[in-house]
Structures are given as structure tokens and as C-alpha cells.
Amino acid sequence: MKKTALITGILGQDGPYLARLLLEKDYKVYGMIRRYSNPNFENLDYLGITDKIEYVEGDMTDQSSLLNLIKTIKPTEVYNLAAQSFVGASFEQPILTTEVNSLGVLYLLEAIRMFSPTTKFYQASTSEMFGLSNKNGYQDETTPFHPRSPYGVSKVYAYWITVNYREAYRIFACNGILFNHESPIRGKQFVTRKISYGVAKIKLGLANEIRLGALEPRRDWGFAGDYVEAMHLMLQQEEPDDYVVGTGESHSVKEFVELAFKYAGIDNWQKYVKIDPRFKRPAEIYDLKADPKKAMEKLGWKPKVSFKELVRMMVDEDIKRLKEELNAKRKKA
């Protein structure tokens, strides 16, 4: 029997990379999009898989739509990647963030419990749940949660409700506690893509500055294309469990900036970077660094793309795409 997978958040960053991986493994892939929306397939187009996915309507804030989806499709696996995932916006929209990120997960799990109890479930958890907590400078599966944003708080609820449904109803449900993972299709509001896209615009004479909130915070940054492999591996194990996924290294925003300008061949990055208080978070996390030992040993997973390779990839792709856009505009003119 051909495996089927339902991916929520199919239009984001991780959804397209995961869909490509599953298609390569001969899955039938369903991608959930919100009804009455004007979907943007740009990220799926970038990976060349837009027409290989069957799109279905659903909304994380509408329980009836999720019940109907699971009842109709009865997928082999569900990957819940849908979220209000921008930490900064969660301070401005805490209620919406909670409805989507917390209650939406409960609705999905209830639908699986009621209509498809053999479906395997993956919940996209996040290192933002740890906040200020660490053990000897690292975070692993036993590190206590201390979220520092409405986004982090909403994800803690989602984490524990996933654990609860696993223990109470024997649903095969896993949490992937993923540390920051980036790619050329990361949203432009996220700091890494804000940097790579800004550097590309400066390189091509389309801008003269990048405005950032802070340069000191450190994150464990990896490549999204590597991390979706860990998601899939979790649902192929004999028993469900929760896993931290990261590189085990942390780098500052400043390091990302320096490398991005270096790869673009631009000297004196300080000339172009402005610190803007508007982009500072009310409560910041200054260092996140994974201890991914469990995922490496039990799943056999490890990251392939290094931090430096990731930065170069993102800068190169943004320069390439901006050049293509400029050439297209010149031809039209």
C-alpha cells in the first residue's frame, strides 16, 4: 500500500522540503491550505513540486475542517508544520498565535483519535520552548521549558498535549524539538533571510542598509532540508518519542552578518547595518544550542550542511534570484 502524508503548513519553509522528500520516497502527499485564502506557491515552485501535491482545504482554527480532513483522507502520517511561527509577531498577536499553535494541535489530535487512530503524528516543536533554560550550555530532551514569548508558550502547550495523547490514547505521536533551521525559502521577516536578502540587494545596488534588532543573540542554525529528514525518521521508528534536532553549535547574529557580507564580496559591513529598537523583542533569548545526541544515535540522523555553507547558500540564491528579477524587468521594458 502506498503511504499517504498530510502536511499542514505546506506553503511555508519546511513543508516544501518535507513534501519533496516524501515524494522521492513515493508517498502520496496532501498539502493543507486555508479556504478562502489566496495561496502563494512560490516556495513549492522553487523546489519544482507544486503540481505533484494534492491540495486540500483546512484551517487550524476550525475544528470541523480538520475532523473532516482526517476522516476523509485517513493519512498514514500527519506532519503538523502549520503555525504562526514568527516570534516577534506573537507579541503583537498572542491570541491568534495560541489559537493556531495550541488549539489547532489539539483539534488535529482529536481528529486522529476519533477517525484514524493508526495515523502517525509529527508535531513541530521548537527550541524557543527552552528560553532561558540550559544544561551546561546546551538544551536536550530533559532540559526544562522556560519560554520567553507567546510563541514559545503556545508551543509548550502543543508539546504536552502531543505527549498526553500518546500516553492516554496510544497514538503514535512525536515531538521534533527543532532548533533554528533556515534555507533560501525562509520568510523574509526572519532574521537570517532578512540578512541574506538585504545583502543581495546591497550587492546589486538596490538598497544601502539592513535594519536589525540586535547582533548579540546566538542560535543553533542548520539547513531546513536536513531537518525534514529527521521529521520523517521519527515516524519510521518502532515506538514514538520526542527528539531534539540541531547542530550542537551556536553562532551570533553578528557572525551571520559578517559571513553574508564576506560571501557577497562587500567590505565594511558595519557601514550598512543599523540597529533599530523597533525590532527588539520584549523578552530576548540570548543563546540556544542543541544537544542532538539522542537523534543522532536513535534515528541515525546528522546535519549535512554546515553553518558557513548555509550562509553562503542563502546569499548566493538571493543574489541569483534578484538578478533574474532585474533581467526580467529589463526585458519587459
N, C-alpha and C positions, 0 to 999 in steps of 0.2 A: 504494500500500500504506500502510495506517495505521501510523504509528510506534508502537512499544511501548517503555515505560521501566520498569525495575525500580528501585525506590528502597528502599535499606536505611535503617534509622533513620526509618521513615515516621511514627512516633509522637512524634518529638522536636519541635524547633522548626523546623528548616529543611525537613524532609520535607513537612509540610503546605503550606507556602508554595510549595515546588517542585511538589508534586502539583497544586495549584490552577493554577499557571502552565502546566503541561503539559496539563492537561485543557482549559484555554482554547485551547490550540493543537491540540486534537483528538487527543492521544495516548491510547492505552490504557495505564493506569497500574497497575502491580503494586506492592503495598506489602508488604515482608517483615516478618513478625512472628515472634518466637520461639515455638516449640512449647512446650506445657505452661505457657505464661505466661498471666496474666490481663490482656490488653491494655487500656490506657487510651486511649480515642479522644477525649479531651477537646479536644486541640488541633485535630484534624480536624473535630470538631463545631463548634468556634469559627469555622472557615472555611466550614462548611456543605458539606463534601465527603466525609464519612465513607462514604456509600453509593455513591460514584462510583468507588471504588477496588476492585480485586480483590486480596484478601489471600492471601498465600502464606506457607508456613512455612519458616523457615530460621534458622540460628544462626551467627554469625560465628566461633564456636569449634568448629564442627562442619563439617569439610571436605566430608564426603559430602553433607550437606544443600545446600551451595552448589553442588557439582557437579551434583546432581540438578536444582536450580532453573534453572541456566543451560542445561543440556542440554534441559530440557523447554520453557522459555519462549523461549530464543534471542532475548532482547530486542534492540531496535535500540540502546538506550542503557542503561547501568547507572550510577546515581548512588550512590556509597557514602558515605552520611552516618552510618552506624552507628558508634558509638564509645562508649567510656567517656570522656565529654567534660568531666567536672568535674575541673579541675586539682588542687584540694585533695584529692579522693578518690584521685587517682593516687598520692599519697604513702602512703596507707593500703592501697591495693590495687594495687601495682605489677605483680604477675604477671598479674592479670586484665586490667589496662589494656593490657599488652603482648600478651596473647593475642588480645584483641578488636581493638585498634587496629593491630597489626603483622601478626600471623599471619593474621588474618581477611582482610586486604587481599591477602596472598599467595594464600590459598585462592581468593578471587574471581578474581584474575588467572589463576591456573592453570585454573580452570573455563572462563574465556573462551578461553584458549589452546587448550584441549583440545576444546571443544564448540561455540564460537561466535566464531571469530577476527575476524569483521567487526563484532562488537559494540563500540560506543564506550564508553569507561570514564572516569568522573569520580571522582577521589579528593579527599575533603575534607581538605585540608591546613590548616595553621594558623599564625598569626603567632607562636604560642608556640614554634615551632621556632627562631626567631631568638634568643630570650632576650636576652642582653646585647649582641648584635651590632647595629651600625647603620653607616650611611654618611652622614655629615653630618647625623645626627639622624633619618634615615629608613631604612626597610628596603624593598628591592626584590628582584627575582628573582636578583640577583647577590650579595646580602648573605650572608655565611657563616652557618651554623647554629651556635647555642650554646644548646641547650635547657636549661631550669632546673627541669625536673620530669620524673617518669616519663612523664607525658602527652606532654610535648614530645618526649622521646626516642623514644617509641613512634611518634609521627607522623613523625619524621625517617626511621625505617626505612620506613614506609609510602610516604613521598615517593620515596625512592630505589628501592624495588622497583617502583614505578609507572614511573619513568624507565627502569629496566632492562628491563622487559617491552616498553616502547615501542621501545627501541633494539634489543633482542635478537630480538623476535618480530614487530615492525612492528604491534603492537596500537595502535589509536587511543586513547591513554591520556593524560589531562591531570590535572595537579595545580592545584587552586584554592587558593592560599595566602590564605585569608580572614582578615582582621583581625576584631576583636570585632564581632559583629552581634547585635542584640537585637530584641525585639518584645514585645507583650503576652502571647505564649505562651512566653516564655523560662521555663525551670525556676526555681522559687522559691529554689533553692540558689545560683544565680548572683547576683553582687553587684548588678547593675542591677535585676533583678526583686525581689531582696531589699529593695532600697531603695524601689522604686515600690509594692510590695505593703505594706511596712511603713508608708510614708507614708499610704497609703489607710486602713490600719487605725487609725492615729493620728487621721486626719481624722474617722473615724466613731466614735471613742471606744472602739475595740476593743483598743487597745494604747497603751503610753506610752513605748516606746523601740525603737530599732533597734540591734542589736549588729553591729559591723563589725570587720574585722581591721586595716585601715589606710586612711587618706584620701589618702595621697600618690601612690600609683601612678597613672600616666597611660595611657590606652588610646585607640586609634583606633576609636570606636564608630559603627556605622552601623545601618541597618534591614535585618533579615533578608529582608524582602520584596523589597528592591532587589538583594540579593546573590545570590538564587537566579536572577535574570535573567542574571547573569554566568556562573553554572554552565552554564546552557543554551547560552549563546552560545559557550562554549569548545568544546562538542561539535558546533557547526554550522560550524566553520572547515574549510578545506581540509586543514590539517596540524595534528596535535596539538602542544600546547605547554603551558607552565606559566605561571600568571599570579598576580600579587599583586592582591588586591581590597581596597580600603579607601577612606577619605575623604580622607586626606592631612592630617587634623587629629588632635591628641590632646588629651584632656581628663582631668582628675584625678577620682578618686572623689569628692573634696570638691565639685567643680563639679557633678557629677551630683546629689549630695545637696542642695546649695543650690538648684538649679533645681527638683528634685522637691518640696521643701517650699514653694518660692515658688509653683509652679503649683497646689498644694493650698490655698494661702492660709493657710499656717501660718508665723508669725514665730518667730525664735529657734530655728533648727534644732539648735543646739548643746545645747539643753535635752533633746533626745530621742535624740541619737546617742551611743552608748557604744562605746569601743574595747575589744575583747575579744581578749586574746592567743591564745585558742584558734583564732581564725580567721586568724592569720598563717601564711603559707607558710614552710617551712624555707628556701627559696631564692626570693626575690621578683624579679620583673622590674618595673623602675620606669617604663619609658617604651617604648611601641610606637607607631610612626607609619608608615603605609604611604606608599610612592611608587607609586601606581597608574597611572602614565603609560602603561605598555605595554597594560594592559587597556582604558584609555580610547581609545588610538589604534588598536589592532588589533581590539578587539571592538566598539568604539563604545559602550562602557558608561560610565555615570557614575551616582553616587548621587543619588537624588531627595529623600530625607528628611534634613533637617539634624539636628545633634545636639540642638538645642533642641526641634525638632519631635518627635524620638524620645522625649525625656524626658517631654514633655507627653502624648504618645500613651499611653505606658505608665502614667503616673499616672492619667490620665482613665479608661482602661479598667479599671484595678484598682478605682478608686472606684466605677465603674458596676457592675462585677460583684459587688462586696461589698454594694452597696445592694440589688441584685437578690436576693442570697442572704438578706439580712436580711428583706426583704419576704416572701420565700417562707416563711421560718421563722415570721414573724408570722401569715401566713395559715393555716399548719398549726396554730399554737397557738390 
